[in-house]
């Protein structure tokens, strides 16, 4: 195991906050959050999400960061250090990022492809029907783009915690935030008149996004919105992936833990909201309410290029800014995902950072190629318990996000809430003298409310209801 006295750490709290926020601000915020908000009642979803972020999300985030700093270990070994019989939970927590990273790099390759298209003036071609399908069903180009994206991630990981993750986060995150704000403001200023003479504006799209819509509201629909918002929190806050345990293990003991967690919450929630402001008004203006029904790859790689094309000459520039922003977001998240695995290999097997990184990058590259070939040579469709059909990427996503992550979160709640007791986290948060905010809320959430909510989410993912 790595000697904790020689363990790298963030130089300051701001480095930790930016790195953790960078992990949280990934593809899930950009292509999933706006779609869910538009589908689930606009402002109603935002309100439910905000309440859950301040309660449910805060509880899981605080717990994982505290576990990391308390044990000075990565997820694979941290749970075993807390209680030997719970090492199995660390194995699952380490499996999650190991499964996510290959398909995340494949999607990162897609983003890189589109950025290159817009940089070379090919934005109009990217907006053509079938462009995205034609690209991902190829054999060579998707693999090359995926490898280039993975290479960028590996380069930063090899530089270590301070010179790599922290230094790049301090550059990428401000640029990312600036791009999000610029595109969001632009999205609110646009207007478009369609072939039927109907004029739509970005401000109208903002109203659809931000104002609660209670039409047709039933108890069942509200329950669906609640579960959607709770599921989104996993993506938004990077919890139950081992990432926050890893980053917490690099946090100095004299850092104010509660304040740092609060800052991560603010960063993440603000950028998640701005991602919606950036996308929903623009899509509504040029594609109407029908265009907002797209989600995932369909939203980012099909709907938005159509929107950029409809903007005229400025559309290519907006496309460059947008996909540059998405690439930065994908990079910061992929870095944190790989670091969780690399740190685990270092702690468990005593490997050097270089060896652990090269080992993980080799495995990731092989699996990423399999993911890329899942749309051509290895193509198949398999039914999932949630009623959807899936290819290789979808199966990996379902296994990691819908099954393993809720299991990790439930196990963490039981371990901390009932075996270690919540005082273990509270004491870790307050050992520097600063008071932990929302202590009473934390005790109730970690022991009772969060485990029940997570179990219901797991049952939904398994297709029970």
C-alpha positions as CSV (number, residue, x, y, z in Angstrom):
1,X,0.0,0.0,0.0
2,X,1.1,3.6,-0.7
3,X,2.7,5.3,2.3
4,X,0.3,7.9,3.4
5,X,3.1,10.2,4.6
6,X,4.3,10.4,1.0
7,X,0.8,10.7,-0.5
8,X,0.3,13.6,-2.8
9,X,-2.2,16.2,-1.9
10,X,-3.9,19.3,-3.3
11,X,-1.9,22.5,-2.5
12,X,-5.0,24.3,-1.4
13,X,-8.7,24.1,-1.0
14,X,-9.4,26.0,-4.2
15,X,-7.5,23.3,-6.2
16,X,-9.6,20.6,-4.5
17,X,-12.9,22.5,-5.2
18,X,-12.1,23.2,-8.8
19,X,-10.9,19.6,-9.4
20,X,-14.0,18.2,-7.7
21,X,-16.3,20.6,-9.5
22,X,-14.6,19.7,-12.8
23,X,-15.4,16.1,-12.1
24,X,-19.0,16.9,-11.4
25,X,-19.4,19.2,-14.5
26,X,-19.3,16.5,-17.2
27,X,-21.4,15.2,-20.0
28,X,-24.2,14.3,-17.7
29,X,-24.8,17.9,-16.8
30,X,-24.6,19.0,-20.4
31,X,-26.7,16.5,-22.3
32,X,-28.9,14.9,-19.6
33,X,-29.8,17.7,-17.2
34,X,-31.3,20.1,-19.8
35,X,-33.4,17.3,-21.3
36,X,-34.7,16.1,-18.0
37,X,-35.6,19.7,-16.9
38,X,-37.5,20.3,-20.2
39,X,-39.3,17.0,-20.0
40,X,-40.1,17.1,-16.2
41,X,-41.9,20.3,-15.8
42,X,-39.2,22.9,-16.3
43,X,-38.8,24.9,-13.1
44,X,-40.5,22.1,-11.1
45,X,-37.6,19.8,-11.9
46,X,-35.1,22.6,-11.0
47,X,-36.8,23.1,-7.7
48,X,-36.9,19.4,-6.8
49,X,-33.3,19.1,-8.0
50,X,-32.1,22.0,-5.8
51,X,-33.8,20.6,-2.7
52,X,-32.3,17.2,-3.3
53,X,-28.8,18.7,-4.0
54,X,-29.0,20.5,-0.6
55,X,-30.1,17.4,1.3
56,X,-29.6,14.1,-0.5
57,X,-26.6,15.2,-2.6
58,X,-25.0,17.0,0.3
59,X,-25.2,13.9,2.4
60,X,-23.5,11.6,-0.1
61,X,-20.9,14.2,-1.1
62,X,-19.9,15.0,2.5
63,X,-19.7,11.3,3.4
64,X,-17.4,10.4,0.5
65,X,-15.0,13.3,0.9
66,X,-14.8,12.7,4.6
67,X,-14.1,9.0,4.1
68,X,-11.3,9.9,1.7
69,X,-9.7,12.4,4.0
70,X,-10.1,10.2,7.1
71,X,-8.6,7.1,5.6
72,X,-6.1,8.8,3.1
73,X,-7.0,6.0,0.8
74,X,-8.7,5.5,-2.6
75,X,-12.1,3.7,-2.8
76,X,-10.6,0.2,-3.4
77,X,-8.9,0.3,0.1
78,X,-10.8,3.1,2.0
79,X,-13.8,1.0,3.0
80,X,-11.6,-1.9,4.1
81,X,-9.7,0.5,6.3
82,X,-12.9,1.7,8.0
83,X,-14.1,-1.9,8.5
84,X,-12.3,-4.9,7.2
85,X,-15.5,-6.8,6.4
86,X,-16.6,-3.9,4.2
87,X,-13.8,-4.1,1.7
88,X,-16.2,-5.7,-0.8
89,X,-17.9,-2.3,-1.1
90,X,-14.6,-0.7,-2.1
91,X,-14.2,-3.3,-4.9
92,X,-17.6,-2.3,-6.3
93,X,-16.8,1.4,-5.8
94,X,-13.6,0.9,-7.9
95,X,-15.4,-1.1,-10.5
96,X,-17.8,1.8,-11.3
97,X,-15.1,4.2,-12.7
98,X,-13.3,1.3,-14.4
99,X,-16.5,0.5,-16.3
100,X,-17.4,4.1,-17.0
101,X,-14.0,5.2,-18.3
102,X,-13.9,3.2,-21.6
103,X,-17.3,4.4,-22.9
104,X,-16.7,7.9,-21.6
105,X,-13.5,8.1,-23.7
106,X,-15.5,6.9,-26.7
107,X,-18.0,9.7,-26.2
108,X,-15.0,12.1,-25.7
109,X,-13.8,11.0,-29.1
110,X,-17.2,11.9,-30.6
111,X,-16.9,15.4,-29.1
112,X,-13.4,15.8,-30.4
113,X,-14.6,14.8,-33.9
114,X,-17.3,17.4,-33.9
115,X,-14.9,20.1,-32.6
116,X,-12.5,19.3,-35.4
117,X,-15.4,19.5,-37.9
118,X,-16.3,23.0,-36.7
119,X,-12.7,24.2,-36.5
120,X,-12.2,23.2,-40.1
121,X,-15.4,24.9,-41.2
122,X,-17.3,21.7,-41.6
123,X,-20.2,22.6,-39.3
124,X,-22.7,22.5,-42.1
125,X,-21.7,18.9,-42.9
126,X,-22.1,18.0,-39.2
127,X,-25.7,19.2,-39.3
128,X,-26.6,16.9,-42.2
129,X,-28.9,13.9,-41.4
130,X,-27.0,10.8,-40.9
131,X,-23.7,12.5,-40.2
132,X,-23.5,11.2,-36.6
133,X,-24.7,7.7,-37.4
134,X,-22.2,7.5,-40.3
135,X,-19.3,8.6,-38.0
136,X,-20.0,6.2,-35.1
137,X,-20.6,3.3,-37.4
138,X,-17.2,3.6,-38.9
139,X,-14.3,1.5,-37.8
140,X,-11.1,3.6,-37.9
141,X,-12.0,7.2,-37.2
142,X,-14.0,6.7,-34.0
143,X,-11.1,4.6,-32.6
144,X,-8.5,7.3,-33.5
145,X,-10.6,10.1,-31.9
146,X,-11.1,8.0,-28.8
147,X,-7.4,7.2,-28.5
148,X,-6.5,10.9,-28.9
149,X,-9.0,11.8,-26.1
150,X,-7.6,9.0,-23.9
151,X,-4.0,10.2,-24.6
152,X,-4.9,13.7,-23.3
153,X,-6.3,12.2,-20.1
154,X,-3.3,10.0,-19.5
155,X,-0.9,12.9,-20.1
156,X,-2.5,14.9,-17.3
157,X,-2.8,11.9,-14.9
158,X,0.9,11.0,-15.4
159,X,1.8,14.5,-14.2
160,X,0.4,13.7,-10.8
161,X,-2.0,15.5,-8.4
162,X,-0.4,18.9,-8.2
163,X,1.2,19.4,-11.6
164,X,-1.5,17.5,-13.4
165,X,-5.0,17.4,-11.9
166,X,-4.8,20.6,-9.8
167,X,-2.9,22.7,-12.3
168,X,-5.1,21.7,-15.3
169,X,-8.3,22.2,-13.3
170,X,-7.2,25.7,-12.4
171,X,-7.0,26.5,-16.1
172,X,-9.8,24.4,-17.6
173,X,-12.5,25.2,-15.1
174,X,-12.3,29.0,-15.5
175,X,-12.3,28.6,-19.3
176,X,-15.2,26.2,-19.1
177,X,-17.2,28.5,-16.9
178,X,-16.5,31.4,-19.2
179,X,-17.6,29.5,-22.3
180,X,-20.8,28.3,-20.5
181,X,-21.7,31.8,-19.5
182,X,-21.0,33.3,-23.0
183,X,-23.0,30.7,-24.8
184,X,-25.9,30.9,-22.2
185,X,-26.1,34.7,-22.7
186,X,-26.0,34.4,-26.4
187,X,-28.7,31.7,-26.3
188,X,-31.1,34.2,-24.6
189,X,-30.6,36.9,-27.2
190,X,-31.5,34.9,-30.3
191,X,-34.8,34.7,-32.2
192,X,-36.0,32.8,-35.3
193,X,-39.0,32.8,-37.6
194,X,-39.8,29.4,-39.1
195,X,-41.4,28.5,-42.4
196,X,-44.9,28.9,-41.0
197,X,-44.1,32.5,-39.9
198,X,-44.0,31.6,-36.2
199,X,-41.3,33.6,-34.3
200,X,-39.7,32.0,-31.3
201,X,-37.1,33.6,-29.0
202,X,-34.5,32.5,-26.5
203,X,-36.4,34.1,-23.7
204,X,-39.5,32.0,-24.5
205,X,-37.3,29.0,-24.3
206,X,-35.9,30.2,-20.9
207,X,-39.5,30.4,-19.6
208,X,-40.2,26.8,-20.6
209,X,-37.0,25.8,-18.9
210,X,-37.2,27.8,-15.7
211,X,-41.0,28.3,-14.9
212,X,-42.7,25.3,-13.2
213,X,-45.3,23.5,-15.3
214,X,-47.9,21.8,-13.2
215,X,-50.2,20.8,-16.0
216,X,-51.2,17.2,-15.8
217,X,-49.4,16.8,-12.5
218,X,-50.2,13.6,-10.6
219,X,-48.6,11.8,-7.7
220,X,-47.1,9.3,-10.1
221,X,-45.7,12.0,-12.3
222,X,-44.2,13.9,-9.3
223,X,-42.6,10.6,-8.1
224,X,-41.0,10.2,-11.6
225,X,-39.6,13.7,-11.4
226,X,-38.3,13.0,-8.0
227,X,-36.5,9.8,-9.1
228,X,-35.2,11.6,-12.3
229,X,-33.7,14.4,-10.2
230,X,-32.2,12.0,-7.7
231,X,-30.6,9.9,-10.5
232,X,-29.2,13.1,-12.1
233,X,-27.5,13.9,-8.8
234,X,-25.2,10.9,-9.3
235,X,-24.0,12.3,-12.6
236,X,-23.9,15.9,-11.3
237,X,-22.0,15.4,-8.1
238,X,-19.8,12.4,-9.1
239,X,-20.9,10.5,-6.0
240,X,-20.9,6.6,-5.7
241,X,-18.1,6.5,-8.3
242,X,-15.1,6.5,-5.9
243,X,-14.1,9.9,-7.3
244,X,-14.9,12.0,-4.3
245,X,-13.2,9.5,-1.9
246,X,-10.1,9.7,-4.0
247,X,-10.1,13.5,-4.2
248,X,-10.9,13.7,-0.5
249,X,-7.8,11.6,0.3
250,X,-5.7,14.3,-1.3
251,X,-7.3,17.1,0.8
252,X,-5.2,18.6,3.6
253,X,-6.3,17.9,7.2
254,X,-6.4,21.6,7.9
255,X,-8.8,22.4,5.1
256,X,-12.4,23.3,6.1
257,X,-14.2,20.3,4.8
258,X,-17.8,21.6,5.1
259,X,-17.0,24.8,3.4
260,X,-15.3,23.0,0.5
261,X,-18.3,20.7,0.0
262,X,-20.6,23.7,0.0
263,X,-18.5,25.3,-2.7
264,X,-18.7,22.2,-4.8
265,X,-22.5,22.2,-4.5
266,X,-22.7,25.8,-5.6
267,X,-20.3,25.3,-8.5
268,X,-22.1,22.2,-9.7
269,X,-25.7,23.4,-9.3
270,X,-24.9,26.8,-11.0
271,X,-23.2,25.2,-14.0
272,X,-26.0,22.5,-14.3
273,X,-28.5,25.3,-14.4
274,X,-26.5,27.3,-16.9
275,X,-26.1,24.2,-19.1
276,X,-29.9,24.3,-19.4
277,X,-29.9,28.0,-20.2
278,X,-27.2,27.4,-22.8
279,X,-29.1,24.6,-24.6
280,X,-32.9,24.7,-24.0
281,X,-33.6,28.3,-25.3
282,X,-31.4,27.7,-28.4
283,X,-33.1,24.4,-29.3
284,X,-36.5,25.8,-28.6
285,X,-35.9,28.9,-30.8
286,X,-34.8,26.9,-33.9
287,X,-36.5,23.5,-33.4
288,X,-39.5,24.2,-31.2
289,X,-40.7,21.9,-28.4
290,X,-40.2,18.9,-30.6
291,X,-36.5,19.5,-30.7
292,X,-36.3,19.5,-26.9
293,X,-37.4,15.9,-26.8
294,X,-34.0,14.6,-27.8
295,X,-31.6,13.5,-25.1
296,X,-28.1,12.1,-24.8
297,X,-26.2,11.8,-28.1
298,X,-29.3,12.8,-30.0
299,X,-29.4,16.2,-28.3
300,X,-25.7,17.0,-28.6
301,X,-24.7,15.5,-31.9
302,X,-27.9,15.8,-33.9
303,X,-30.2,18.5,-32.6
304,X,-27.6,21.1,-31.7
305,X,-25.7,20.9,-35.0
306,X,-29.1,21.6,-36.7
307,X,-29.5,24.6,-34.4
308,X,-26.0,25.9,-35.2
309,X,-26.7,25.5,-38.9
310,X,-29.9,27.5,-38.6
311,X,-28.0,30.4,-37.0
312,X,-26.3,31.2,-40.3
313,X,-22.7,32.4,-40.6
314,X,-22.3,32.8,-36.8
315,X,-23.4,29.2,-36.3
316,X,-19.9,27.7,-37.0
317,X,-18.3,30.0,-34.4
318,X,-21.0,29.1,-31.8
319,X,-20.4,25.4,-32.7
320,X,-16.6,25.8,-32.0
321,X,-17.2,27.4,-28.7
322,X,-19.8,24.9,-27.7
323,X,-17.8,21.7,-28.5
324,X,-14.7,23.3,-27.0
325,X,-16.6,23.7,-23.8
326,X,-18.0,20.2,-24.0
327,X,-14.5,18.8,-24.6
328,X,-13.1,20.6,-21.5
329,X,-16.1,19.3,-19.4
330,X,-15.5,15.7,-20.7
331,X,-11.7,16.0,-20.0
332,X,-12.1,17.2,-16.4
333,X,-14.6,14.4,-15.7
334,X,-12.5,11.7,-17.5
335,X,-9.4,12.8,-15.5
336,X,-11.3,12.2,-12.2
337,X,-12.7,8.9,-13.4
338,X,-9.2,7.6,-14.3
339,X,-7.6,9.0,-11.2
340,X,-10.0,7.0,-9.0
341,X,-8.8,3.8,-10.6
342,X,-5.1,4.7,-10.8
343,X,-5.1,5.8,-7.2
344,X,-6.8,2.5,-6.2
345,X,-4.1,0.5,-8.0
346,X,-1.4,2.5,-6.3
347,X,-2.9,2.0,-2.9
348,X,-3.8,-1.7,-3.2
349,X,-0.8,-3.0,-5.1
350,X,1.9,-0.4,-4.3
351,X,2.4,0.5,-8.0
352,X,4.0,3.7,-9.1
353,X,1.8,6.3,-10.7
354,X,3.4,5.6,-14.1
355,X,2.8,1.9,-14.0
356,X,-0.7,2.2,-12.6
357,X,-1.6,4.8,-15.2
358,X,-0.2,2.8,-18.1
359,X,-1.9,-0.4,-16.9
360,X,-5.3,1.3,-16.6
361,X,-4.9,3.2,-19.9
362,X,-4.1,-0.1,-21.7
363,X,-7.2,-1.8,-20.4
364,X,-9.3,1.3,-21.1
365,X,-8.0,1.5,-24.7
366,X,-8.9,-2.1,-25.4
367,X,-12.4,-1.7,-23.9
368,X,-12.9,1.6,-25.6
369,X,-12.1,0.0,-29.0
370,X,-14.7,-2.6,-28.2
371,X,-17.2,0.1,-27.4
372,X,-16.4,1.9,-30.7
373,X,-16.9,-1.4,-32.6
374,X,-20.2,-1.9,-30.8
375,X,-21.8,0.3,-33.5
376,X,-20.4,-1.8,-36.4
377,X,-18.6,-5.1,-36.1
378,X,-20.0,-6.0,-32.7
379,X,-23.4,-4.4,-33.2
380,X,-26.4,-6.1,-31.5
381,X,-29.4,-5.1,-29.5
382,X,-30.2,-6.5,-26.1
383,X,-33.2,-5.7,-23.9
384,X,-32.6,-4.1,-20.5
385,X,-34.7,-4.5,-17.3
386,X,-35.8,-0.8,-17.6
387,X,-37.5,-1.6,-20.9
388,X,-34.9,-0.1,-23.3
389,X,-32.8,-1.9,-25.9
390,X,-29.0,-1.5,-25.7
391,X,-25.7,-1.8,-27.4
392,X,-22.3,-2.3,-25.7
393,X,-22.0,1.3,-24.5
394,X,-25.6,1.3,-23.1
395,X,-25.0,-2.0,-21.3
396,X,-21.9,-0.6,-19.6
397,X,-23.7,2.6,-18.7
398,X,-26.7,0.7,-17.3
399,X,-24.5,-1.7,-15.2
400,X,-22.4,1.1,-13.7
401,X,-24.9,3.9,-13.3
402,X,-28.2,2.1,-12.8
403,X,-27.1,-0.9,-10.7
404,X,-23.6,-0.5,-9.1
405,X,-23.8,3.1,-8.2
406,X,-27.0,2.8,-6.1
407,X,-25.5,-0.3,-4.5
408,X,-22.4,1.6,-3.5
409,X,-24.4,4.5,-2.2
410,X,-26.7,2.3,-0.2
411,X,-23.8,0.4,1.3
412,X,-22.1,3.7,2.2
413,X,-25.2,4.9,4.0
414,X,-25.5,1.7,6.0
415,X,-21.8,1.6,6.9
416,X,-21.6,5.3,8.0
417,X,-25.2,5.6,9.3
418,X,-25.4,2.5,11.4
419,X,-22.0,0.9,11.9
420,X,-19.6,3.8,12.2
421,X,-22.4,6.2,13.1
422,X,-22.7,9.7,11.6
423,X,-20.4,11.1,14.2
424,X,-17.4,9.6,12.4
425,X,-18.1,12.0,9.4
426,X,-19.1,14.9,11.6
427,X,-15.9,14.6,13.6
428,X,-13.8,14.5,10.4
429,X,-15.5,17.5,9.1
430,X,-15.0,19.5,12.3
431,X,-11.5,18.4,13.3
432,X,-10.0,21.7,12.0
433,X,-12.3,23.7,14.2
434,X,-14.8,24.7,11.6
435,X,-18.4,23.7,12.2
436,X,-20.2,21.3,9.9
437,X,-23.3,22.8,8.4
438,X,-26.6,20.9,8.4
439,X,-25.6,18.4,11.1
440,X,-29.1,17.4,12.1
441,X,-30.1,17.0,8.5
442,X,-27.1,14.9,7.8
443,X,-27.9,12.5,10.7
444,X,-31.4,11.9,9.5
445,X,-30.5,11.7,5.8
446,X,-27.6,9.2,6.1
447,X,-29.5,6.9,8.4
448,X,-33.1,6.9,7.2
449,X,-34.1,9.0,4.2
450,X,-31.1,8.5,1.8
451,X,-31.0,4.6,2.0
452,X,-34.8,4.4,1.4
453,X,-34.7,6.7,-1.5
454,X,-31.7,4.9,-3.0
455,X,-33.3,1.5,-2.6
456,X,-36.4,2.8,-4.5
457,X,-34.2,4.2,-7.2
458,X,-32.5,0.8,-7.5
459,X,-35.8,-1.0,-7.8
460,X,-36.8,1.4,-10.5
461,X,-33.6,0.8,-12.4
462,X,-34.2,-3.0,-12.2
463,X,-37.6,-2.5,-13.8
464,X,-39.6,-3.4,-10.7
465,X,-41.9,-0.4,-11.4
